[in-house]
Amino acid sequence: MTVVFPLRLLYACLAAVHPLGAVLAQPVRGEPAETPAPTQLQRVEVQAAQRSDNDLRRQSTAAKIVFSREELTRYGDTNMSDVLKRLPGVNMQGGAPRMRGLGAGFTLILINGEPAPPGFSLDNLSPSQIERIEVSRGPTAENSAQAVAGTINIILKEAPKNRQREWRMGLNEAQGRITPWVNFTYGDKEGDLSYSLPVSAYQSRNLNQTAVQTQSLDARGGRLVQAARYLDDGEGRGFNASPRLAWRLGDNNNLSWQTFINRHDWLSQGLTRVDVSQGQGPLSREEHYDSRGRWQMLRSNLHWTRSLADNRSLELRLGGQGWSRDWRSQLQGLDANGAPVLDQLSRSYSEEQGLTASAKYKRPLWEAHALAMGAEAEYRRRSDSRSQLDNGAEQLPGFDVPFKANISRLAVYAQDEWDINTQWSGYAGLRAETISTASKEPGGEQRNRSQVVTPLLHLAYKPGKGRDVLRASLTRSYRAPNLNQLLARPSVNSNLYPTSGPNIESSPDRTGNPNLRPELALGLDLAFEKYLQAGGLLSISAFHRRIDGLIRSATTLETVSWAAVPRWVARPTNLTGASTSGVEMEAKGRAGELFPSAFEAGVPLDLRASLSFYRSNVAGIPGPDNRLESQQPYAVNLGFDYRATALPISFGGSMAYTPAYAVQQSIEQRNTQGLSRKFDAYAQWRFSPAMSLRLSARDLLPLEDSSSSSYLDANGNEQGSQTERRLVRSVGLQLEIKL
C-alpha cells in the first residue's frame, strides 16, 4: 500500500525536530466585552476567552490531547465508538478502544474522571452528551494508574452559562433497514443556579452474517471438519440522559450534581446451519435461537469545591452507581431430518451497586509549586446468577446457584506541579492503591488482594521563546485482573463435545484464577510537539513499556466436578513478562500551512493524519510473531475537512487502516487477524446559524472481517478455525436545530 500523506507526515515531523526555532506565540482571539450604555449603570461580567484544544494540550505538563465538541459532532455520529476510531493513536478493534496497539484492558476508560462500570458499552453513549474527550498517554496520580497504554476521559456536558435549546434528529439506513434517533438538550441559568438536561433516544437494527470453519480431532483421533453459517437478525432500542445542576453558593463556593442514566434493550433472532464431516459420512444440523436482554445503569455524583485563602482549595466528591444486566436465550437444534436433538435454555442475571468518595486538597508550596493531596475510596457489591439447561438437565450442576462478590478499592496520592521557569515545568506524583476482592462461590470463599505503589514523573521543556514543547515521562502503571478472571466459576465449551464426555485441547472449558496478580509496567515516554502559527500541529512521540507478570491463558488437562472424565480447562495465569515499544506521529492544520508549496494560504481545507508503528515481545514464546495479543504492527489514520466559500456547505472524509498480522499466542497456538479498512464521509448544509442538515456515510469500503486460530497438539496435529464476518455500509441523515 502506497500512502503519500503519511510519508510527508513522517518527513515533516522529523524536520520539525531540528532546528528548534522559536515560533511566535499565536494571539488569543476572543470576543470584545460589550461596553454598557453611558446613560445606564449596569453589571458587567467579564469572561476569559475559551482556550483552544491546542492551548490545553500545550499547557499540560503531562502529555494530553483534548478533543472539543466540534471534533465530536463533525460526522454526525450516534455512538462513541465511531468517534473514537478517528482519534490519533486509538483503535477500535474488537469494539473496545485500544491505545498504543495494546489490548482493551490496558486502556483506562473514565467518565467524568471515574472508571466506567463493567459491561458498559460506549455504543450506548451519544456524542451529543459529551463536552470533550481527554486522551492522556501517561498516568497521573489523581487518576487511577490502571493505564498501561493510556487514559480516555469522557467529560459529559456541563451546566451552561447561557440558555440552550438544541434538537438533533436523524435516520440511519443499512441493508434497507431504517432506524430513527433523536437528541435534545435543554439548559438555562437562573441567578446562581444553572442546569442542563441532555436526553438521547435511539433504535438500532442489524443483519449480521458470519461464517466459521473449524478443523479438529475428536477424542478418538478422528478428524472433524465443521462449517457453520450464522444469520443474526438483531434489534435494539434505548435512551440515555445526563442531567446536571450547578449552584454558586457564594464567593469561591460551588456545588454541582451530575447524573448519568442509560438503558438498552435488545432482541436477537437467528439461524445457524452446521455441517460436520467426519469418518463415516456427513452430519448436519440447524439451530434456531431467540435471545433478548436488558442493560440499565444509574450513576450520580455530588461535587463540592471551596476556594480558601492563600490560593488553597478543597474538593469533595460523593457518588453512587448501580447497574444490572438481564439476559435470556432459547436454542433449538434440529438434525438433517428435522428431528429435535437439542433444547437449550440459558439465563443470566447480574447486578452491582457501589459507593465512591474522594477528597482533594491543593495549596501552593514554596515558590512556583502546587501541591495536591487526596484519597479515594470505593466499595462495590456484585451479585450474579446463571444457568443453562440442555434438554432439561442443568449443564453445570452445583454451579447454578447465585454467587456474590465484594470489591473494595482504597487509594491515596500526592502530586507536585512545579513551574520551574518560563521554559521548564515538572510534575512528580506518588499513588498507592489497594484492591480487595472477596467472593462466595459453590467451591467456597475466594479472596484476592493486590497493592500497587506507582511513582510518576513528567517533564516539559519549551525551547527558546517559541511555543514548541519537548516532553519526557517516567511512570509506573498496572493492569489489575477483572472479576471474571478471578472467579473460579467454569464456562463449558460444548461445541461438538457433550459435557459428560471428554473434550480436546483446542476446545477447552474456561474458568478463573483467584490467585492472579496485577500486571506491572514501567514506562518511558518522549515527545516533541511543534505548534504552528495558524493553529496547526506536528508531533512525534516514542514510548517503551516493560511489563511484568503478563496474564495469559494456560490450558491443562484436569479432573473436574462437572464431568466424569478429565477435561481440558483454560485459566488465566501470570506466566511471564513482555516489552513493547512504538513511535506515533501526528499532523493537523490548514493545508496551506502544512504544505505551503501545494496549497494557497487561504484555502479552507483542514488536514489531519496520524501514523503509528508498534513492536512487542513476549518472553518464553518463540518468534517471530510473539507480540502482545491484538497489537497491530502499524496503523494509519487520515482525514480532511473542506468548507466551501461560495455556498454554506462543508464536507470531509476519514480513513483508518491497520494491516493483517499474526500473533503467536503460545508455543502451541497462533492467531491471525485480517486487515481493517474503514472509510467514513459527511456533508453538511447550513441553512442558517441555527439550522443545518448533515448527510453521513460509514464503512464506504467494507471488507470481510476475518480472523483465524490454529492449535498444534502434543502429537503434532494441527487444529484450527477461521471466521469471516460481512461488514456493510450505512448512511445517515441528520437535522440540527438550535432554538
VOGU-3710 file (C-alpha; in Angstrom, 3 decimals, decimal comma):
1> mtvvfplrll> 0,000/0,000/0,000  1,360/3,403/-1,050  0,322/6,272/1,207  1,725/9,667/0,202  0,335/11,751/3,052  1,784/9,593/5,924  5,228/9,727/4,272  5,041/13,502/4,066  3,896/13,472/7,673  6,984/11,453/8,630
11> yaclaavhpl> 9,285/13,891/6,813  7,529/16,927/8,332  7,736/15,540/11,897  11,407/14,661/11,598  12,230/18,030/10,041  10,399/19,811/12,863  12,809/18,459/15,451  15,772/20,411/14,049  16,306/23,278/14,288  14,341/24,059/17,439
21> gavlaqpvrg> 13,471/27,536/16,204  11,196/29,924/18,053  7,650/30,232/16,838  5,767/33,438/17,531  3,008/32,938/20,033  -0,417/32,983/18,476  -2,575/35,743/19,916  -5,703/34,595/21,678  -8,788/35,644/19,819  -11,693/36,485/21,992
31> epaetpaptq> -14,917/38,396/21,756  -14,578/42,031/22,895  -16,555/42,825/26,001  -19,668/44,904/25,479  -19,498/48,477/26,687  -22,562/49,478/28,748  -24,616/52,415/27,587  -23,411/55,684/29,187  -26,912/56,508/30,414  -27,302/53,298/32,449
41> lqrvevqaaq> -25,428/51,703/35,305  -25,159/48,005/34,506  -23,399/44,987/35,915  -20,639/43,857/33,543  -19,497/40,201/33,677  -16,044/39,670/32,179  -15,197/36,174/30,963  -11,867/34,888/29,721  -11,701/33,695/26,136  -12,131/29,932/25,857
51> rsdndlrrqs> -8,827/28,162/25,361  -8,413/26,079/22,234  -7,686/22,338/22,197  -4,067/23,075/21,285  -3,718/25,579/24,162  -4,962/22,992/26,677  -2,601/20,409/25,218  0,420/22,710/25,228  -0,081/23,957/28,798  -0,334/20,472/30,302
61> taakivfsre> 2,891/19,105/31,758  1,776/15,501/31,230  1,100/14,562/27,593  -2,602/15,088/26,901  -4,732/15,522/23,770  -8,068/17,338/24,001  -10,952/16,946/21,539  -13,758/19,510/21,731  -17,409/19,208/20,733  -16,645/20,449/17,232
71> eltrygdtnm> -14,468/17,410/16,647  -17,032/15,057/18,196  -20,081/16,178/16,194  -18,496/16,733/12,775  -19,538/13,379/11,289  -22,963/13,203/12,903  -22,062/10,059/14,840  -24,716/8,479/17,031  -22,350/6,491/19,279  -18,916/6,985/20,796
81> sdvlkrlpgv> -17,304/4,022/19,015  -17,494/5,834/15,670  -15,964/8,953/17,247  -13,051/7,174/18,932  -11,941/5,243/15,843  -10,938/8,564/14,206  -8,775/9,804/17,079  -4,985/9,595/16,604  -3,424/6,620/18,344  -6,814/4,994/19,119
91> nmqggaprmr> -8,004/1,758/17,530  -11,459/0,168/17,913  -10,549/-3,444/17,175  -12,984/-5,779/18,898  -15,437/-2,981/19,755  -13,363/-1,536/22,629  -10,923/1,406/22,416  -7,237/0,473/22,407  -4,209/2,747/22,670  -0,577/2,056/21,764
101> glgagftlil> -1,773/-1,047/19,912  -2,392/-2,795/23,239  -5,482/-4,745/24,273  -8,594/-3,141/25,683  -7,732/-3,883/29,319  -4,557/-1,794/29,077  -6,539/1,386/28,285  -8,379/3,090/31,166  -11,849/4,431/30,249  -13,155/7,185/32,516
111> ingepappgf> -16,482/9,004/32,590  -16,070/12,360/34,313  -12,826/11,110/35,831  -14,272/7,871/37,250  -13,815/4,361/35,801  -16,646/3,160/33,557  -18,608/0,262/35,111  -18,056/-3,332/33,915  -20,227/-4,218/30,952  -20,800/-0,612/29,916
121> sldnlspsqi> -20,793/-0,206/26,129  -19,653/3,020/24,501  -22,115/2,278/21,690  -24,898/3,279/24,072  -23,426/6,745/24,761  -24,458/9,561/22,434  -21,765/12,110/21,407  -24,360/14,860/21,856  -23,986/14,462/25,634  -20,190/14,844/25,579
131> erievsrgpt> -18,458/18,132/26,335  -14,973/16,938/25,384  -12,638/13,935/25,386  -9,200/13,994/27,011  -6,687/11,381/25,868  -3,648/11,016/28,170  -0,662/8,928/27,121  0,699/8,609/30,661  -0,999/8,193/34,064  -1,194/10,892/36,734
141> aensaqavag> -1,507/10,452/40,475  -5,017/11,920/40,760  -6,400/9,287/38,377  -6,067/5,535/38,680  -2,721/4,193/37,468  -4,507/1,285/35,726  -3,495/2,854/32,415  -0,553/0,986/30,909  -1,446/2,203/27,402  -3,125/5,463/28,420
151> tiniilkeap> -6,395/7,014/29,552  -9,520/8,146/27,693  -11,550/10,507/29,877  -15,062/11,275/28,569  -16,365/14,543/30,047  -20,149/14,877/29,997  -21,838/18,178/29,239  -21,542/20,835/31,914  -24,265/23,162/33,119  -24,493/26,049/30,624
161> knrqrewrmg> -23,673/29,698/31,196  -26,304/30,690/28,655  -29,644/29,391/27,505  -29,551/26,183/25,430  -32,285/24,688/23,278  -30,936/22,187/20,787  -32,551/19,443/18,731  -30,774/16,773/16,727  -32,770/14,107/14,940  -31,921/11,690/12,199
171> lneaqgritp> -32,389/8,448/10,320  -29,797/5,758/9,653  -30,033/3,188/6,881  -28,142/-0,080/6,486  -29,173/-3,085/4,355  -32,518/-1,442/3,692  -33,287/-1,086/7,406  -34,110/2,421/8,604  -33,726/3,368/12,264  -34,515/6,735/13,903
181> wvnftygdke> -32,763/8,604/16,706  -33,224/11,935/18,472  -31,135/14,060/20,859  -32,398/17,035/22,817  -30,532/19,409/25,131  -32,308/21,854/27,415  -30,314/24,205/29,615  -30,544/27,597/31,256  -29,273/29,755/34,099  -31,316/31,476/36,794
191> gdlsyslpvs> -29,305/33,567/39,196  -26,727/31,377/40,915  -28,312/28,156/39,593  -27,558/26,697/36,176  -28,884/23,409/34,819  -28,891/21,241/31,712  -30,737/18,125/30,588  -29,326/16,258/27,567  -31,540/13,327/26,517  -30,988/10,819/23,706
201> ayqsrnlnqt> -33,190/8,041/22,347  -32,279/5,633/19,573  -33,136/2,452/17,745  -30,791/0,024/16,005  -31,383/-2,817/13,561  -28,760/-5,064/12,032  -28,400/-8,214/9,994  -25,111/-9,998/10,634  -23,759/-12,879/8,573  -20,822/-14,881/9,893
211> avqtqsldar> -19,090/-17,968/8,537  -16,892/-20,188/10,731  -14,935/-23,237/9,593  -13,314/-25,469/12,207  -10,919/-28,371/11,751  -10,161/-30,515/14,782  -9,611/-34,015/16,072  -12,214/-35,746/18,171  -11,401/-37,578/21,392  -10,655/-40,782/19,386
221> ggrlvqaary> -8,273/-39,061/16,958  -10,695/-38,816/14,047  -10,634/-35,579/12,019  -13,743/-33,424/12,028  -14,435/-30,507/9,722  -17,253/-28,248/10,816  -18,665/-25,458/8,639  -21,112/-23,129/10,376  -23,021/-20,156/9,000  -24,721/-17,732/11,362
231> lddgegrgfn> -27,504/-15,376/10,339  -28,367/-12,987/13,146  -31,275/-10,522/12,909  -30,998/-8,063/15,806  -32,884/-5,036/17,032  -32,122/-2,686/19,911  -33,548/0,438/21,443  -32,541/2,615/24,325  -32,088/6,028/25,825  -29,628/7,903/27,992
241> asprlawrlg> -29,739/11,170/29,897  -27,175/13,158/31,875  -28,890/15,932/33,887  -26,601/18,384/35,647  -27,172/21,122/38,236  -24,620/23,692/39,396  -25,097/26,071/42,330  -22,970/29,062/43,206  -23,353/29,040/46,981  -21,285/32,150/47,490
251> dnnnlswqtf> -17,901/33,569/46,712  -15,464/30,712/45,994  -18,043/28,099/46,976  -19,669/25,838/44,362  -21,736/22,666/44,382  -22,660/20,535/41,360  -24,727/17,393/40,817  -24,269/15,136/37,785  -26,305/12,032/36,964  -25,980/9,624/34,072
261> inrhdwlsqg> -28,836/7,260/33,161  -28,597/4,581/30,487  -30,930/1,789/29,388  -30,620/-0,530/26,412  -32,954/-3,380/25,366  -32,126/-5,836/22,622  -33,721/-8,731/20,781  -31,835/-11,105/18,526  -33,185/-13,971/16,448  -31,118/-16,156/14,226
271> ltrvdvsqgq> -30,413/-19,345/12,389  -27,227/-21,392/12,468  -26,523/-24,035/9,834  -23,830/-26,525/10,852  -22,345/-29,167/8,551  -19,900/-31,660/10,092  -17,787/-34,077/8,061  -16,237/-36,982/9,901  -15,097/-40,578/9,394  -18,227/-42,368/8,126
281> gplsreehyd> -20,148/-39,551/6,487  -21,547/-36,045/6,922  -23,708/-34,828/9,756  -25,829/-31,685/9,617  -27,981/-29,732/11,990  -29,793/-26,419/12,277  -30,030/-24,264/15,367  -32,784/-21,680/15,783  -32,281/-19,244/18,630  -34,026/-16,332/20,257
291> srgrwqmlrs> -32,025/-14,059/22,569  -33,162/-10,974/24,423  -31,892/-8,870/27,272  -31,652/-5,515/29,021  -28,822/-3,345/30,340  -29,522/-0,409/32,640  -27,288/1,860/34,665  -27,624/4,800/37,025  -24,672/6,867/38,248  -24,977/10,012/40,361
301> nlhwtrslad> -22,296/12,281/41,864  -22,070/15,350/44,090  -19,037/17,607/43,687  -18,273/20,430/46,139  -15,384/22,854/45,670  -14,284/25,580/48,065  -11,526/28,115/47,432  -9,687/29,031/50,609  -7,255/31,784/51,500  -3,722/31,866/50,091
311> nrslelrlgg> -4,724/30,096/46,837  -5,710/26,916/48,627  -8,707/24,804/47,604  -10,688/21,801/48,787  -12,721/19,354/46,695  -15,083/16,662/47,951  -16,887/14,077/45,827  -19,571/11,600/46,804  -21,199/9,249/44,352  -23,186/6,103/43,889
321> qgwsrdwrsq> -23,893/3,822/40,976  -25,816/0,708/40,120  -26,278/-1,414/37,038  -27,981/-4,632/36,040  -27,919/-6,965/33,060  -30,696/-9,468/32,347  -30,259/-11,962/29,504  -32,216/-14,996/28,260  -31,632/-17,257/25,275  -33,610/-20,168/23,835
331> lqgldangap> -31,965/-22,500/21,296  -33,493/-25,450/19,454  -31,320/-27,800/17,407  -32,635/-29,999/14,589  -30,838/-32,783/12,746  -30,755/-33,192/8,955  -34,222/-34,830/9,047  -35,764/-32,014/11,113  -35,927/-34,049/14,313  -35,110/-32,139/17,529
341> vldqlsrsys> -31,722/-33,024/19,048  -31,178/-30,121/21,454  -33,380/-27,823/23,505  -31,148/-25,351/25,318  -32,318/-22,624/27,703  -29,753/-20,150/29,075  -30,403/-17,446/31,644  -28,140/-14,876/33,248  -28,731/-12,009/35,628  -26,091/-9,722/37,108
351> eeqgltasak> -26,363/-6,598/39,202  -23,967/-4,346/41,046  -24,234/-1,411/43,433  -21,421/0,779/44,645  -20,409/3,925/46,513  -17,434/6,198/45,915  -15,962/9,060/47,941  -12,904/11,215/47,409  -11,225/14,302/48,823  -8,564/16,529/47,284
361> ykrplweaha> -6,657/19,392/48,864  -4,455/21,819/46,888  -2,161/24,553/48,092  0,910/26,443/46,905  4,188/25,023/48,152  7,180/27,321/48,192  7,613/29,330/45,025  6,025/28,081/41,772  4,972/24,746/43,347  1,378/23,475/43,502
371> lamgaeaeyr> 0,897/20,576/45,909  -2,177/18,342/45,736  -3,030/15,507/48,118  -6,035/13,253/48,015  -7,700/9,993/48,938  -10,292/7,823/47,208  -12,473/5,009/48,493  -14,798/2,718/46,572  -16,996/-0,207/47,527  -18,941/-2,388/45,087
381> rrsdsrsqld> -21,226/-5,366/45,696  -21,834/-7,765/42,824  -24,460/-10,491/42,525  -24,606/-12,933/39,653  -26,711/-15,951/38,738  -26,794/-18,024/35,592  -27,928/-21,418/34,433  -28,013/-23,474/31,263  -30,408/-26,348/30,721  -29,607/-28,812/27,943
391> ngaeqlpgfd> -32,729/-30,911/27,215  -33,986/-30,025/30,687  -30,796/-31,014/32,544  -28,509/-28,481/34,177  -25,229/-28,295/32,256  -23,199/-27,357/35,353  -24,918/-28,926/38,364  -23,859/-27,233/41,571  -22,801/-24,041/39,795  -26,312/-22,781/39,021
401> vpfkanisrl> -26,702/-21,157/42,452  -26,199/-17,374/42,758  -22,844/-16,082/43,875  -21,825/-12,752/45,363  -18,625/-10,743/45,323  -17,464/-7,627/47,155  -14,846/-5,323/45,665  -13,213/-2,519/47,619  -10,600/-0,027/46,488  -8,616/2,471/48,542
411> avyaqdewdi> -6,101/4,925/47,127  -4,025/7,815/48,474  -1,851/10,107/46,389  0,248/13,247/46,382  1,482/15,279/43,443  3,557/18,401/42,935  3,312/20,548/39,807  6,334/22,820/39,516  6,657/25,776/37,137  10,444/25,837/37,247
421> ntqwsgyagl> 10,720/28,863/34,934  9,171/30,113/31,703  10,698/27,187/29,811  10,636/24,264/32,226  7,761/22,655/34,110  7,756/19,428/36,062  5,349/17,007/37,699  6,064/14,423/40,400  3,406/12,136/41,813  3,074/9,086/44,021
431> raetistask> -0,026/6,915/44,234  -0,712/3,843/46,401  -3,758/1,781/45,528  -5,182/-1,361/47,139  -7,883/-3,549/45,553  -9,524/-6,344/47,535  -11,980/-8,927/46,186  -13,977/-11,453/48,205  -16,420/-13,853/46,526  -18,731/-16,602/47,721
441> epggeqrnrs> -18,956/-19,413/45,201  -20,090/-23,044/45,210  -16,448/-24,078/45,691  -16,087/-21,919/48,796  -14,998/-18,391/49,592  -12,222/-16,873/47,494  -10,158/-13,787/48,317  -7,689/-11,720/46,337  -5,803/-8,619/47,445  -3,341/-6,548/45,448
451> qvvtpllhla> -1,432/-3,425/46,385  0,491/-1,274/43,919  2,619/1,818/44,510  3,157/3,910/41,383  5,696/6,753/41,196  5,103/9,163/38,292  7,393/11,790/36,741  6,615/14,186/33,869  8,811/16,950/32,448  8,063/19,581/29,789
461> ykpgkgrdvl> 10,516/21,987/28,134  9,684/24,905/25,811  12,849/25,781/23,880  13,688/29,419/23,121  10,779/31,819/23,175  8,610/29,714/20,927  5,543/27,611/21,575  7,068/24,189/20,900  7,213/21,591/23,672  9,594/18,737/24,458
471> rasltrsyra> 8,185/16,131/26,864  9,579/13,230/28,862  7,810/10,893/31,287  8,884/8,012/33,511  5,919/6,215/35,042  4,808/3,018/36,657  1,354/1,671/35,849  -0,516/-1,600/36,119  -3,489/-3,652/34,981  -5,478/-5,422/37,670
481> pnlnqllarp> -7,298/-8,664/36,792  -11,027/-8,178/36,337  -13,645/-10,008/38,356  -14,361/-12,638/35,691  -10,675/-13,582/35,606  -10,649/-14,062/39,378  -13,838/-16,097/39,804  -13,306/-19,853/39,802  -16,608/-20,420/38,039  -16,423/-22,636/34,936
491> svnsnlypts> -17,809/-21,994/31,477  -18,206/-25,139/29,396  -17,308/-25,382/25,718  -19,880/-27,869/24,452  -19,109/-27,375/20,753  -19,299/-30,885/19,211  -18,499/-32,498/22,547  -21,086/-33,217/25,259  -20,314/-32,000/28,762  -20,401/-35,508/30,193
501> gpniesspdr> -17,576/-36,744/27,939  -14,034/-35,663/27,101  -13,106/-32,608/25,042  -9,977/-31,678/23,101  -7,190/-29,203/23,780  -8,328/-26,709/21,130  -11,878/-26,555/22,584  -11,271/-26,218/26,337  -13,605/-25,234/29,120  -12,755/-21,969/30,877
511> tgnpnlrpel> -12,544/-20,828/34,477  -10,927/-18,096/36,572  -7,932/-17,952/38,870  -8,360/-16,396/42,338  -4,557/-16,138/42,735  -3,910/-13,764/39,839  -1,586/-10,805/40,413  -1,681/-7,421/38,642  0,461/-6,847/35,584  3,055/-4,173/36,408
521> algldlafek> 4,532/-1,880/33,756  7,465/0,517/33,814  7,162/3,091/31,057  9,288/5,742/29,343  7,727/8,347/27,018  9,395/11,017/24,882  7,622/13,529/22,641  8,156/16,690/20,619  5,242/18,965/19,679  5,578/21,832/17,216
531> ylqaggllsi> 2,716/24,356/17,293  2,328/26,298/14,051  1,281/29,946/13,803  -2,136/29,366/12,232  -3,150/26,698/14,746  -1,574/23,633/13,141  0,399/20,979/14,976  3,192/18,494/14,227  4,166/15,936/16,851  6,286/12,827/17,158
541> safhrridgl> 6,411/10,621/20,251  8,084/7,384/21,258  7,334/5,022/24,137  8,618/1,867/25,775  6,864/-0,374/28,308  8,303/-3,296/30,243  5,501/-5,478/31,617  5,999/-7,989/34,446  3,507/-10,713/35,356  1,753/-10,740/31,971
551> irsattletv> -1,572/-12,585/32,159  -2,064/-15,286/29,536  -4,390/-18,265/29,290  -2,876/-21,689/30,075  -4,632/-24,940/29,102  -4,223/-28,120/31,178  -5,962/-31,480/31,478  -7,808/-31,581/34,807  -10,180/-33,680/36,867  -13,327/-31,543/37,109
561> swaavprwva> -16,519/-31,729/39,118  -18,848/-31,259/36,139  -17,726/-34,341/34,187  -16,923/-37,971/34,940  -13,737/-37,866/32,840  -10,842/-35,368/32,768  -11,362/-32,331/30,542  -9,086/-29,654/29,099  -9,512/-26,390/31,029  -8,090/-22,930/30,219
571> rptnltgast> -7,474/-20,469/33,036  -5,639/-17,113/33,198  -2,146/-17,276/34,725  0,730/-14,893/35,407  3,117/-16,602/33,042  5,917/-14,261/32,015  6,983/-10,747/31,121  6,866/-8,694/27,935  8,100/-5,454/26,413  6,562/-3,121/23,850
581> sgvemeakgr> 7,789/-0,021/22,028  6,377/2,323/19,439  6,528/5,605/17,557  3,442/7,759/16,968  3,309/10,772/14,642  0,525/13,285/14,195  -0,116/16,308/11,990  -3,129/18,565/11,698  -3,846/22,063/10,465  -4,700/24,135/7,398
591> agelfpsafe> -3,454/22,684/4,113  -1,696/25,937/3,231  0,248/25,845/6,485  1,228/22,171/6,317  2,075/22,166/2,596  2,662/25,787/1,519  4,126/24,738/-1,836  0,998/22,785/-2,808  -1,861/24,902/-1,377  -2,609/28,593/-1,124
601> agvpldlras> -2,647/30,078/2,373  -6,359/30,902/2,318  -7,676/27,529/1,134  -10,360/26,430/3,666  -9,072/22,858/3,769  -8,082/21,186/7,045  -5,911/18,063/7,006  -5,092/15,604/9,742  -3,100/12,401/9,853  -1,511/10,019/12,285
611> lsfyrsnvag> 0,967/7,222/11,635  1,961/4,730/14,335  4,427/1,825/14,480  4,349/-0,809/17,245  6,602/-3,661/18,283  6,383/-6,070/21,218  7,999/-9,231/22,528  6,620/-11,793/24,977  9,275/-13,741/26,858  9,134/-17,520/26,714
621> ipgpdnrles> 7,273/-17,673/23,382  9,229/-18,249/20,164  9,150/-15,580/17,442  8,866/-14,037/15,003  5,263/-13,087/15,899  5,500/-13,336/19,694  3,852/-9,938/20,029  1,335/-8,866/22,635  -2,185/-10,025/21,945  -4,107/-7,904/19,374
631> qqpyavnlgf> -1,226/-5,463/18,774  -1,065/-4,466/15,101  2,377/-3,644/13,606  1,257/-0,216/12,391  -1,831/1,964/11,954  -2,720/4,852/9,632  -5,428/7,450/10,169  -6,144/10,153/7,549  -8,804/12,837/7,336  -9,777/16,109/5,676
641> dyratalpis> -12,457/18,777/6,099  -13,354/21,407/3,499  -15,678/24,383/3,922  -16,862/25,985/0,698  -16,741/29,770/0,454  -19,422/30,308/-2,190  -22,001/28,000/-0,624  -22,845/27,153/3,021  -21,541/23,624/2,543  -18,805/21,690/4,314
651> fggsmaytpa> -17,732/18,113/3,745  -14,979/15,736/4,731  -13,746/12,185/4,986  -11,741/9,948/7,308  -9,962/6,634/6,827  -8,495/4,242/9,394  -6,283/1,376/8,227  -4,496/-1,474/10,009  -2,757/-4,364/8,201  -3,232/-8,084/8,633
661> yavqqsieqr> -0,965/-9,639/11,260  -0,314/-12,806/13,246  0,186/-13,380/16,976  1,963/-16,379/18,449  -0,324/-16,679/21,464  1,604/-19,584/22,972  4,017/-22,282/21,829  1,028/-24,281/20,540  -1,480/-21,574/19,496  -1,253/-19,000/16,697
671> ntqglsrkfd> -3,898/-16,349/15,868  -4,237/-14,159/12,787  -6,282/-11,005/12,211  -7,229/-9,736/8,757  -6,609/-6,169/7,611  -9,058/-3,472/8,648  -10,022/-0,525/6,446  -12,746/1,907/7,423  -13,703/4,989/5,434  -16,348/7,497/6,603
681> ayaqwrfspa> -17,568/10,694/4,959  -20,001/13,535/5,661  -21,515/16,629/4,033  -23,286/19,449/5,910  -25,531/22,209/4,576  -26,043/25,167/6,906  -29,357/26,886/6,211  -28,696/29,400/8,987  -26,582/29,644/12,163  -29,415/27,812/13,937
691> mslrlsardl> -30,258/25,066/11,414  -28,247/22,579/9,373  -28,681/19,285/7,543  -25,953/16,629/7,613  -25,509/13,540/5,443  -23,060/10,895/6,690  -21,853/7,535/5,399  -19,858/4,869/7,262  -17,799/1,915/6,076  -17,859/3,006/2,446
701> lpledsssss> -15,107/0,472/1,627  -16,364/-2,582/3,519  -14,197/-5,667/3,921  -14,750/-9,121/5,285  -13,725/-9,040/8,949  -11,632/-12,207/9,059  -9,658/-13,953/11,782  -8,267/-17,422/12,345  -6,739/-19,560/15,052  -4,601/-22,686/14,802
711> yldangneqg> -3,504/-25,091/17,508  -0,750/-27,717/17,485  -1,417/-30,586/19,867  1,145/-32,766/21,636  1,209/-35,236/18,705  1,975/-32,553/16,140  -1,561/-32,466/14,723  -2,833/-29,028/13,717  -6,348/-27,935/14,585  -7,918/-24,576/13,966
721> sqterrlvrs> -10,807/-22,366/12,953  -11,402/-19,470/10,576  -14,067/-16,800/10,970  -15,390/-14,311/8,427  -17,998/-11,665/9,138  -19,529/-9,442/6,496  -19,371/-5,681/7,067  -21,970/-3,393/5,471  -22,276/0,259/4,550  -24,596/2,588/6,428
731> vglqleikl> -25,961/6,038/5,609  -27,413/8,636/7,986  -29,331/11,894/7,618  -29,354/14,379/10,499  -31,227/17,637/11,118  -29,833/20,017/13,749  -31,885/22,886/15,196  -30,782/25,404/17,822  -33,569/27,446/19,382
//
